Amino acid sequence: MGIIVQKFGGTSVGSVERILNVANRVVEEKEKGNHVVVVVSAMGKTTDTLVNLAKEITANPAKREMDMLLTTGEQVTISLLTMALIEKGYEAISYTGGQAGIQTEPHHGNARIVHIDPVKIKNDLHNHRIVVVAGFQGITENREVTTLGRGGSDTTAVALAAALGADRCDIYTDVDGVYTSDPRFVKNARKLGSVSYDEMLELANLGAGVLHPRAVEFAKNYHIPLEVRSSLQKDKGTIIEEEITMEQGLIVRGVAFEDEITRMTVFGIQNPMTSMSSIFSKLARHHINVDIIIQSQTEANHTNLSFSIKHHDLQDALGVLEKYREELGFTHIEHESRLAKVSIVGSGMISNPGVAAQMFDVLASNDIIIKMVSTSEIKVSVVIDEDKMLNAAQVLHETFQLDQIAELEGIYIK
């Protein structure tokens, strides 16, 4: 018997009717002769409702207490789904993240998994039980409840798949796979049959909301095949693995975009050799993610340093840097908000020079000003004005012919 981990998101379990549908999908997998572990999110908009309740109490709720509050959402789902499975005549048991052996670092609101003890789950599987686990949460060494941040249920599912040596991890969601871009905003976006771990990791980091980056990292590091598929339809989804089907002439495989970007510029750094390291170290210690970085020299032989962050981190970033202004040795900070990041991703870019130039040319021809640029072997990202984001995504999608995919069966690239 193989071990299959299934993950169902909030939309998939948004009502009792949908929970019963999920139970049917779980039973189908169990009837194939597999051991099944199910990871679920909170029902529908439950997490948003809980956040709003906290805001009615205080504008600045304690992070520990927010974790205590938010983890209740998944507990509702696991108990209801387990009841549905038992009602169908199957042995099933539900666990919170802590009960399932998921240990995290002691950081509330966005903790990382450091260890999973799968003994309890393995014992249940050995006894032919279906195990239902609350996503998005864990527990610290000191028994403190934590949450894993945005997309945490994806991370829970893939981490459990790795710890259990699962044969596959299926991510069920309200879309039927990974698309060349977000089909809600980009006309003629197409579903991809397969995507490599590296491409999916870039897409996830750059704003594609189908999978969380940490989940893809776990899958890549532990060689766990993923399939993103619909919870409401039974069509084949998108396979994410090391080897992928090659699409004919498809240099770029996806266009991702993300709004609410802010560019910060630290001016007049006197000693860039030490200050740059200190700036990013201090921001990292406060869990502020920095993305695109640009350094420039002034006539006075000082350094100006620009970098992009998510807008919700702006006040924290300003507070950290101002606190250490004297130590870091800069004159002042400026910031620009209402920006967006638009990116093209594709493993074919490695062997096809000129892709970045083509991207810049099409943006310029559409009067879209580029403010920052970042590149890697398989992606090019630009920061632009937020009101130009969707136009940029659409013209890039058309320029690189992502609406004209023709997959070649049986041909693979690594």
Buried (B, 14 or more C-beta within 10 A) or exposed (E): EEBBBBBBBBBBBBEEEBBBBBBEBBBEBBEEEBBBBBBBBBBBBBBEEBBEEBEEEEEEBEBEEBBBBBBBBBBBBBEBBBBBBBEBEBEBBBBBBBBBBBBBBEBBBBBBBEEBEBEBBBEBBEEEBBBBBBBBBBBBEEEBBBBBBBBBBBBBBBBBBBBBEBBBBBBBBEBBBBBBBBBEEBEEBBBBBBBBBBBBBBBBBBBBBBBBBBBBBBBBEBEBBBBBBBBBEEEEBBBBBEEBBBBEEBBBBBBBBBBBBBBBBBBBBBEBEEBBEBBBEBBEEEBBEBBBEBEEEEEEEBBBBBBBBBBEBBEBBEEBBEEBEEEBBBEEBEBBEEBBBBBBBBBBBEEEEEBBEBBBEBBEEBEBEBBBBBBEEBBBBBBBBBEBBBBBBBBBBBBBEBBEBEBEEEEEEE
